[in-house]
Amino acid sequence: MAITAALVKELRDTTGAGMMDAKKALTETDGDMEAAVDWLRTKGLAKAAKKSGRTAAEGLVAVKVDGGKGVAVEVNSETDFVAKNAEFQEFVGAVAEKALGAGDVDALKAADMGGKTVEDTLTAKIATIGENLSIRRMEGIEGGTVVSYIHNAAADGMGKIGVLVAFTGDDAEFARGVGMHIAAVNPASLSDADLDPALVEREKNILTEQARESGKPEQVIEKMIEGRMKKFLSEVTLLNQPYVRSEDGKTVGAEAEAAGVEITGFIRLEVGEGIAKKEEDFAAEVAKVAGG
């Protein structure tokens, strides 16, 4: 029986197996879909489908740098235990290496990894590791020079927070210190010019309403808003933030200038950022089991 692309897709959708594994299963069973599912199950390659609905909010962020180019990738697992697993860490490192040559997550998933796509390799890892895994996102940056910083490192080049800093100048150690600052403070943008206008407008509206509730004259209110917006911008933009390693409270921008460095961009990825984690009610679960 001819093994068509439609048959392979149907088997992949049913089992969550990789494309090559699905094709082999259909070839081995002469196109019998039910037998192909059983074949995959016996090989341990259909397990991924059962796990694909689970929330994967743990994992690692890995960073790779090649001269003036850097990339950060978040690969998620269900538990922190797996994030400490050597097989998972090796896979994450290999994914980050592939990401250097990929333009986005889709291109990364389609990239070749030892004769299989990254996505198919991921599916196989789900089966062998026994948890749902996902390549959630990647971001790249380019500049004169790029340095990386990993917070709470689990292995070389990977941890819970990954930061890349693009800069011009010769003081890479200072730039790496700025990476540490970014990991700790989490600025919203590099400078006022890069800040999302919608975020600025929303904050201004809130501050305006707060100021008007004071009942003070309009001229005074305008001065209040101006001062509070200046404070807001100093809190959320990297170059205007007080540098965490400064001994006299100078801003990141001022310290960079003194070091002969211009910070031109940054990336910060944190594991599980924005993922709604399912909260388990252990007491309720025990009561449910006890009640039969």
C-alpha positions as CSV (number, residue, x, y, z in Angstrom):
1,M,0.0,0.0,0.0
2,A,1.3,3.5,-0.9
3,I,2.2,5.5,2.2
4,T,0.8,9.0,1.4
5,A,1.6,12.3,3.2
6,A,-2.0,12.4,4.3
7,L,-1.7,9.0,6.1
8,V,1.5,10.1,7.8
9,K,-0.1,13.4,8.9
10,E,-3.1,11.5,10.3
11,L,-0.9,9.1,12.3
12,R,1.2,12.0,13.6
13,D,-2.0,13.9,14.7
14,T,-3.3,10.7,16.4
15,T,-0.2,9.7,18.3
16,G,2.1,12.8,18.5
17,A,4.9,10.8,16.9
18,G,7.6,12.3,14.7
19,M,7.2,12.4,11.0
20,M,9.9,9.8,10.2
21,D,8.6,7.5,13.0
22,A,5.1,7.8,11.7
23,K,6.2,7.0,8.2
24,K,8.2,4.0,9.3
25,A,5.3,2.7,11.4
26,L,3.0,2.8,8.4
27,T,5.6,1.2,6.2
28,E,6.1,-1.6,8.7
29,T,2.4,-2.3,8.9
30,D,1.6,-1.8,5.2
31,G,-0.5,1.3,5.9
32,D,-2.8,-0.2,8.5
33,M,-3.5,2.8,10.8
34,E,-4.5,0.8,13.8
35,A,-1.5,-1.5,13.6
36,A,0.7,1.5,13.0
37,V,-0.5,3.1,16.3
38,D,0.2,-0.2,18.1
39,W,3.7,-0.4,16.5
40,L,4.5,3.1,17.7
41,R,3.2,2.3,21.2
42,T,5.4,-0.8,21.4
43,K,8.4,1.4,20.5
44,G,7.4,4.0,23.1
45,L,7.0,6.6,20.4
46,A,3.3,7.4,20.9
47,K,3.6,8.5,24.5
48,A,4.0,12.1,23.5
49,A,0.3,12.4,22.5
50,K,-0.8,11.5,26.1
51,K,1.4,14.2,27.5
52,S,0.9,17.1,25.1
53,G,-1.9,18.6,27.1
54,R,0.0,19.0,30.3
55,T,1.3,22.4,31.3
56,A,5.1,22.8,30.7
57,A,6.1,25.9,32.8
58,E,9.4,24.8,34.1
59,G,12.6,24.2,32.1
60,L,15.6,26.2,31.0
61,V,16.6,29.3,29.0
62,A,19.8,28.7,27.0
63,V,22.0,31.3,25.4
64,K,24.5,31.1,22.6
65,V,26.8,33.9,21.3
66,D,28.9,34.0,18.2
67,G,30.8,37.3,18.0
68,G,28.2,40.1,17.3
69,K,25.3,37.7,17.3
70,G,23.4,36.1,20.1
71,V,20.3,34.0,20.7
72,A,18.3,33.0,23.7
73,V,15.9,30.0,23.7
74,E,13.3,28.8,26.2
75,V,12.7,25.1,26.3
76,N,10.0,24.1,28.8
77,S,9.4,20.9,30.9
78,E,6.6,20.1,33.4
79,T,8.9,19.8,36.4
80,D,12.1,21.4,37.7
81,F,13.4,17.8,38.2
82,V,13.6,17.3,34.5
83,A,15.3,20.7,34.0
84,K,18.1,19.2,36.1
85,N,18.3,16.1,33.9
86,A,21.5,15.7,31.9
87,E,19.7,14.4,28.8
88,F,17.3,17.4,28.8
89,Q,20.1,19.8,29.3
90,E,22.1,18.3,26.4
91,F,19.0,18.7,24.2
92,V,18.5,22.3,25.3
93,G,22.1,23.1,24.5
94,A,21.8,21.5,21.0
95,V,18.6,23.4,20.3
96,A,20.3,26.7,21.3
97,E,23.2,25.9,18.9
98,K,20.7,25.3,16.1
99,A,18.9,28.6,17.0
100,L,21.9,30.6,16.1
101,G,21.2,29.9,12.4
102,A,17.4,30.1,12.6
103,G,15.3,33.2,12.1
104,D,12.4,32.2,14.3
105,V,10.9,29.4,16.3
106,D,9.2,27.8,13.2
107,A,12.6,27.7,11.4
108,L,14.3,26.3,14.5
109,K,11.7,23.5,14.8
110,A,12.3,22.6,11.1
111,A,16.1,22.7,11.4
112,D,18.0,19.4,10.9
113,M,19.3,17.7,14.1
114,G,21.1,14.5,13.3
115,G,18.9,13.4,10.4
116,K,15.6,14.5,12.1
117,T,14.0,17.9,12.5
118,V,14.3,19.6,15.9
119,E,10.6,19.1,16.3
120,D,10.7,15.4,15.7
121,T,13.7,15.1,18.1
122,L,11.6,17.0,20.7
123,T,8.8,14.5,20.2
124,A,11.2,11.6,20.8
125,K,12.5,13.3,23.9
126,I,9.0,13.6,25.3
127,A,8.7,9.8,24.9
128,T,12.0,9.0,26.6
129,I,12.0,11.6,29.3
130,G,8.3,11.1,30.1
131,E,7.1,14.7,30.4
132,N,5.6,17.2,28.0
133,L,8.3,19.4,26.6
134,S,8.0,22.5,24.4
135,I,10.3,24.9,22.5
136,R,8.3,28.0,23.6
137,R,10.2,30.9,22.2
138,M,13.5,32.3,21.0
139,E,14.9,35.8,20.5
140,G,18.0,36.9,18.7
141,I,20.1,40.1,18.9
142,E,23.0,41.5,16.9
143,G,25.5,44.3,17.7
144,G,29.2,45.2,17.7
145,T,29.7,42.7,20.4
146,V,27.2,40.5,22.3
147,V,27.8,39.0,25.8
148,S,25.6,36.8,27.9
149,Y,24.7,36.4,31.5
150,I,22.9,33.4,33.1
151,H,21.1,33.7,36.4
152,N,20.7,30.6,38.6
153,A,22.7,28.5,36.1
154,A,21.9,24.8,35.9
155,A,24.7,24.1,33.4
156,D,27.0,26.0,31.1
157,G,25.0,28.6,29.2
158,M,21.6,27.7,30.6
159,G,19.5,28.5,33.6
160,K,16.3,30.1,34.8
161,I,17.0,33.6,33.4
162,G,19.1,34.2,30.3
163,V,20.3,37.7,29.2
164,L,22.1,38.9,26.1
165,V,23.6,42.4,25.9
166,A,24.7,44.0,22.7
167,F,27.2,46.9,22.9
168,T,30.0,48.8,21.4
169,G,33.3,49.4,23.2
170,D,36.0,47.2,24.8
171,D,34.7,46.6,28.3
172,A,33.0,43.3,28.0
173,E,33.1,42.8,31.8
174,F,31.1,46.0,32.3
175,A,28.5,44.8,29.7
176,R,28.2,41.5,31.5
177,G,27.6,43.4,34.7
178,V,24.8,45.2,32.9
179,G,23.4,41.7,32.0
180,M,23.3,40.9,35.7
181,H,21.4,44.2,36.3
182,I,18.9,43.3,33.6
183,A,18.3,39.8,35.1
184,A,17.7,41.4,38.5
185,V,15.7,44.5,37.6
186,N,13.9,43.4,34.4
187,P,13.7,46.7,32.5
188,A,10.9,47.1,30.0
189,S,13.1,48.7,27.3
190,L,16.5,50.2,26.6
191,S,15.5,53.8,26.7
192,D,12.4,56.1,26.6
193,A,12.5,56.0,22.7
194,D,12.1,52.1,22.8
195,L,9.3,52.0,25.3
196,D,5.9,50.8,24.1
197,P,3.7,53.9,23.5
198,A,0.6,52.1,24.8
199,L,2.4,51.4,28.1
200,V,3.4,55.1,28.4
201,E,-0.1,56.3,27.6
202,R,-1.7,53.9,30.1
203,E,0.7,54.9,32.9
204,K,0.1,58.6,32.1
205,N,-3.7,58.2,32.3
206,I,-3.4,56.5,35.7
207,L,-1.1,59.2,37.0
208,T,-3.4,61.9,35.7
209,E,-6.4,60.5,37.4
210,Q,-4.4,60.1,40.7
211,A,-3.2,63.7,40.5
212,R,-6.7,65.1,39.8
213,E,-8.1,63.3,42.8
214,S,-5.9,65.6,44.9
215,G,-8.1,68.5,44.0
216,K,-5.1,70.8,43.2
217,P,-5.1,73.4,40.4
218,E,-4.5,72.2,36.8
219,Q,-1.0,73.9,36.7
220,V,0.1,72.0,39.8
221,I,-1.4,68.8,38.5
222,E,0.6,69.1,35.3
223,K,3.8,69.5,37.3
224,M,2.9,66.4,39.4
225,I,2.3,64.3,36.3
226,E,5.6,65.5,34.8
227,G,7.5,64.5,37.9
228,R,5.8,61.1,38.3
229,M,6.3,60.2,34.6
230,K,10.0,61.0,35.0
231,K,10.2,58.7,38.0
232,F,8.2,56.0,36.0
233,L,10.6,56.2,33.1
234,S,13.6,55.9,35.4
235,E,12.1,52.7,36.8
236,V,11.4,50.9,33.6
237,T,14.0,52.0,31.1
238,L,17.5,50.4,31.4
239,L,19.7,53.4,30.7
240,N,17.7,55.5,33.2
241,Q,17.7,52.9,36.0
242,P,20.2,53.3,38.9
243,Y,22.9,50.7,38.2
244,V,22.8,47.9,40.8
245,R,26.6,47.8,41.0
246,S,27.1,51.6,41.2
247,E,28.5,52.8,44.5
248,D,27.0,56.3,44.2
249,G,23.6,55.6,42.6
250,K,24.6,56.6,39.0
251,T,22.4,55.3,36.2
252,V,23.3,52.5,33.8
253,G,23.6,55.1,31.1
254,A,26.0,57.2,33.1
255,E,28.1,54.3,34.2
256,A,28.3,53.0,30.6
257,E,29.5,56.3,29.3
258,A,32.2,56.3,32.0
259,A,33.3,52.8,30.9
260,G,33.4,53.8,27.3
261,V,30.6,51.5,26.4
262,E,27.3,52.1,24.5
263,I,24.6,49.6,25.2
264,T,22.7,49.1,22.0
265,G,20.2,46.4,23.0
266,F,19.3,43.6,25.2
267,I,17.2,40.4,25.5
268,R,15.9,38.9,28.8
269,L,14.1,35.6,28.9
270,E,12.8,34.0,32.1
271,V,11.5,30.4,32.3
272,G,7.7,30.2,32.6
273,E,7.2,34.0,32.1
274,G,3.5,34.5,31.3
275,I,2.5,30.9,31.6
276,A,-0.5,30.2,33.9
277,K,0.5,27.4,36.1
278,K,-2.1,25.0,37.4
279,E,-2.3,25.2,41.2
280,E,-2.7,21.8,42.8
281,D,-4.9,21.6,45.9
282,F,-3.3,18.7,47.7
283,A,-5.8,18.6,50.6
284,A,-8.7,18.5,48.1
285,E,-7.0,15.7,46.1
286,V,-6.4,13.6,49.2
287,A,-10.0,14.1,50.3
288,K,-11.3,13.1,46.9
289,V,-9.2,9.9,46.9
290,A,-10.3,9.1,50.5
291,G,-13.9,9.5,49.5
292,G,-13.5,6.9,46.8
